[in-house]
Amino acid sequence: MPADTLADLQFSQLLDALPDAVIWMRAIRDTAHNVVNFRIDYSNKKAEEYSNNKYQVRVGTRLLDDNRHDQARMVQVFSETCTILETGLSDEYTRYNTTLAAWFRTNRSRLGDGVLLVTRDVSESKAADKEKQEQTELLQTILDTSLNNVFVYEAIRDETGQILDFKVRLANPAGRQDVWNRYGKEIIGNTLLGFRPSSRETGQFNLYCQVIETGQTVWAQHYYPDVQEWYDTSITKLGDGCVVTGVNIT
């Protein structure tokens, strides 16, 4: 077997082993040198797998002629491919293909007198992103509608690691309103000692430090003499901070 044929075979095997679909389309030009179509001159095994027998992707397939069941998409792809060929500017996009019922991320770049397409099925990551977004929205809804106060604090430390204060990272509407009603202060962007300096004397500050350093959740009832109210409180470690939930039990 000639050396160049062996090299071609090894290169083809390499592309077939990739997790991506690889297609190279060569421009078909008229006598005026205008691009009138594109022909697939190379496609690897993954391209055939992705097509799921619903698109023709074999060598020799013409973009505008051989997948007429999805002609609108083919016309769009033709226009975009012409732009890439003419400008030499690569692009990348993620789209949902209704025919294949899957999400694909594609990178397209000019190669010779044609365009190289490298495509990956990203349906699983899209589904994971959607699930994460739904969980985030669910958590936000729970926080927004909860009658309990919910605060997330992050420790502020000095150069020796000693906790000096706690920055408020998050507070739900009930918590923000409660702080405003009792202290007349906005809690977001504030610190624990900034809106409640008495927390050292009441023991609240030390409890937060204890939970962060030990990792052990604490449930306690706190009396706030400045407002003469009792709160049932839960303190749980979160990173270098804590989540505090409280309900007025006065």
C-alpha positions as CSV (number, residue, x, y, z in Angstrom):
1,M,0.0,0.0,0.0
2,P,1.5,3.4,-1.0
3,A,2.6,5.6,1.9
4,D,0.1,8.4,1.1
5,T,-2.8,6.0,0.9
6,L,-1.8,4.6,4.3
7,A,-1.6,8.1,5.7
8,D,-5.1,8.9,4.3
9,L,-6.5,5.7,5.9
10,Q,-5.0,6.5,9.3
11,F,-6.3,10.1,9.1
12,S,-9.8,8.8,8.2
13,Q,-9.7,6.3,11.1
14,L,-8.7,9.1,13.4
15,L,-11.6,11.3,12.4
16,D,-14.0,8.3,12.7
17,A,-12.9,7.9,16.3
18,L,-13.8,11.5,17.2
19,P,-16.9,12.1,19.3
20,D,-17.9,14.9,16.8
21,A,-19.4,14.8,13.4
22,V,-17.0,16.1,10.8
23,I,-18.2,17.2,7.3
24,W,-16.3,19.1,4.6
25,M,-18.4,20.7,1.9
26,R,-16.8,21.9,-1.3
27,A,-18.2,24.9,-3.2
28,I,-19.9,24.3,-6.5
29,R,-19.5,27.3,-8.8
30,D,-21.1,28.4,-12.0
31,T,-19.2,29.7,-15.0
32,A,-19.1,33.2,-13.4
33,H,-17.4,31.6,-10.4
34,N,-20.5,32.2,-8.2
35,V,-21.3,29.7,-5.5
36,V,-24.5,27.9,-6.5
37,N,-24.4,24.9,-4.1
38,F,-22.1,22.8,-1.8
39,R,-21.2,19.2,-2.1
40,I,-20.1,16.9,0.7
41,D,-16.7,15.6,-0.1
42,Y,-16.0,14.1,3.3
43,S,-18.1,12.9,6.3
44,N,-17.1,10.7,9.1
45,K,-19.0,7.9,10.8
46,K,-20.4,10.2,13.6
47,A,-22.0,12.4,11.0
48,E,-23.9,9.4,9.7
49,E,-24.8,8.4,13.2
50,Y,-26.2,11.9,14.0
51,S,-28.2,12.0,10.8
52,N,-30.1,9.0,12.0
53,N,-31.1,8.2,8.4
54,K,-33.2,11.4,8.3
55,Y,-30.6,13.5,6.4
56,Q,-28.3,12.5,3.6
57,V,-24.7,13.2,4.6
58,R,-22.8,10.7,2.4
59,V,-20.0,11.9,0.1
60,G,-21.5,13.4,-3.0
61,T,-24.6,14.8,-1.2
62,R,-25.6,18.3,-2.5
63,L,-26.7,20.8,0.1
64,L,-29.6,22.3,-1.8
65,D,-30.7,19.2,-3.7
66,D,-30.7,16.1,-1.5
67,N,-32.5,17.0,1.7
68,R,-35.6,18.7,0.3
69,H,-37.7,17.6,3.3
70,D,-36.0,20.3,5.3
71,Q,-35.4,22.8,2.5
72,A,-35.9,25.9,4.6
73,R,-33.0,24.8,6.9
74,M,-30.9,23.9,3.9
75,V,-31.4,27.3,2.3
76,Q,-30.4,29.0,5.6
77,V,-27.3,26.8,6.0
78,F,-26.4,27.6,2.3
79,S,-26.5,31.3,2.9
80,E,-24.5,31.1,6.2
81,T,-21.9,28.8,4.5
82,C,-21.5,31.2,1.6
83,T,-20.8,34.0,4.1
84,I,-18.1,31.9,5.9
85,L,-16.5,30.9,2.6
86,E,-16.4,34.5,1.4
87,T,-15.3,36.2,4.6
88,G,-13.1,33.5,6.0
89,L,-14.6,34.2,9.4
90,S,-15.4,31.1,11.5
91,D,-18.6,30.9,13.6
92,E,-20.1,28.7,16.3
93,Y,-23.7,28.2,17.2
94,T,-26.0,25.9,19.2
95,R,-29.4,25.0,17.7
96,Y,-32.2,22.6,18.3
97,N,-33.0,20.4,15.3
98,T,-36.7,19.5,15.3
99,T,-36.2,16.7,12.8
100,L,-33.6,14.9,15.0
101,A,-35.1,16.2,18.3
102,A,-31.7,17.1,19.5
103,W,-29.4,20.0,20.4
104,F,-26.2,20.4,18.4
105,R,-23.2,22.8,18.7
106,T,-21.5,23.4,15.4
107,N,-18.2,25.1,14.5
108,R,-17.8,26.2,10.9
109,S,-14.6,27.4,9.3
110,R,-13.3,27.9,5.7
111,L,-11.0,25.2,4.5
112,G,-9.8,25.4,0.9
113,D,-12.7,26.2,-1.5
114,G,-15.2,24.9,1.0
115,V,-16.3,24.9,4.6
116,L,-15.5,22.4,7.4
117,L,-18.3,21.7,9.9
118,V,-17.5,20.0,13.3
119,T,-20.7,19.2,15.2
120,R,-21.4,17.7,18.7
121,D,-24.6,16.5,20.2
122,V,-25.1,18.6,23.3
123,S,-28.6,17.4,24.2
124,E,-27.5,16.0,27.6
125,S,-25.7,19.1,28.7
126,K,-28.7,21.2,27.5
127,A,-31.0,18.9,29.6
128,A,-28.7,19.3,32.6
129,D,-28.7,23.1,32.2
130,K,-32.5,23.1,31.9
131,E,-32.8,21.0,35.1
132,K,-30.4,23.3,36.9
133,Q,-32.4,26.3,35.8
134,E,-35.6,24.8,36.9
135,Q,-34.1,23.9,40.3
136,T,-32.8,27.5,40.6
137,E,-36.2,28.9,39.8
138,L,-37.9,26.5,42.2
139,L,-35.5,27.6,45.0
140,Q,-36.0,31.2,44.2
141,T,-39.8,30.7,44.3
142,I,-39.5,29.0,47.7
143,L,-37.4,31.8,49.1
144,D,-39.6,34.5,47.7
145,T,-42.8,33.0,49.1
146,S,-41.4,31.7,52.4
147,L,-42.9,33.4,55.5
148,N,-39.6,32.6,57.4
149,N,-36.6,34.9,57.2
150,V,-33.7,33.4,55.2
151,F,-30.2,34.9,55.2
152,V,-27.0,33.8,53.7
153,Y,-23.8,35.2,55.3
154,E,-20.2,35.0,54.3
155,A,-17.4,35.3,56.8
156,I,-15.2,38.4,56.7
157,R,-11.8,37.5,58.1
158,D,-8.6,39.4,58.9
159,E,-5.1,38.3,57.8
160,T,-4.9,35.8,60.6
161,G,-8.2,34.1,59.6
162,Q,-10.2,35.5,62.6
163,I,-13.8,36.3,61.7
164,L,-14.4,40.0,62.1
165,D,-18.0,40.2,60.6
166,F,-20.4,38.6,58.2
167,K,-21.3,39.9,54.8
168,V,-24.9,39.5,53.7
169,R,-24.9,37.6,50.4
170,L,-28.6,36.9,50.2
171,A,-31.8,37.6,52.0
172,N,-35.3,36.7,50.9
173,P,-38.1,39.2,50.8
174,A,-39.5,38.3,54.2
175,G,-36.0,38.7,55.8
176,R,-35.3,42.0,54.1
177,Q,-38.7,43.4,55.1
178,D,-38.2,42.2,58.7
179,V,-34.8,43.9,59.0
180,W,-36.2,47.1,57.5
181,N,-39.2,47.2,59.8
182,R,-37.0,46.6,62.9
183,Y,-33.9,48.5,62.1
184,G,-34.8,50.8,59.1
185,K,-31.8,49.4,57.2
186,E,-31.3,47.7,53.8
187,I,-29.7,44.3,54.5
188,I,-28.3,43.5,51.0
189,G,-24.7,44.8,50.8
190,N,-24.7,45.3,54.5
191,T,-23.0,43.2,57.3
192,L,-24.3,41.6,60.4
193,L,-22.7,44.1,62.7
194,G,-23.6,46.8,60.3
195,F,-27.4,46.4,60.7
196,R,-27.4,44.6,64.1
197,P,-24.4,45.7,66.2
198,S,-25.9,44.0,69.3
199,S,-25.5,40.6,67.8
200,R,-22.2,40.2,69.7
201,E,-23.9,40.8,73.0
202,T,-26.9,38.6,72.2
203,G,-24.6,35.7,71.3
204,Q,-25.8,35.5,67.7
205,F,-22.3,36.4,66.3
206,N,-20.5,33.7,68.3
207,L,-23.1,31.1,67.2
208,Y,-22.4,31.9,63.5
209,C,-18.7,31.6,64.1
210,Q,-19.2,28.3,65.9
211,V,-21.2,26.8,63.1
212,I,-18.7,27.9,60.4
213,E,-15.7,26.5,62.3
214,T,-17.3,23.2,63.4
215,G,-19.7,22.6,60.5
216,Q,-22.4,21.5,63.0
217,T,-25.9,22.9,62.5
218,V,-27.4,24.8,65.5
219,W,-31.0,25.3,66.4
220,A,-31.6,28.0,69.0
221,Q,-34.1,30.5,70.3
222,H,-32.9,34.0,70.4
223,Y,-34.3,37.0,72.3
224,Y,-33.6,40.4,70.8
225,P,-33.9,43.0,73.6
226,D,-33.6,45.9,71.2
227,V,-36.9,44.9,69.6
228,Q,-38.2,42.7,72.4
229,E,-38.9,39.7,70.2
230,W,-38.1,35.9,70.2
231,Y,-37.0,34.1,67.1
232,D,-36.6,30.3,66.5
233,T,-33.4,30.1,64.5
234,S,-31.6,27.5,62.4
235,I,-27.9,28.1,61.5
236,T,-26.2,25.8,58.9
237,K,-22.7,26.0,57.4
238,L,-22.4,27.0,53.7
239,G,-18.9,27.3,52.3
240,D,-17.1,29.9,54.4
241,G,-20.4,31.2,55.7
242,C,-23.8,30.1,56.9
243,V,-27.5,30.0,56.1
244,V,-29.7,31.4,58.8
245,T,-33.5,30.8,58.9
246,G,-35.7,32.3,61.5
247,V,-39.3,32.7,62.5
248,N,-40.8,35.1,64.9
249,I,-42.3,33.1,67.9
250,T,-42.9,36.1,70.2
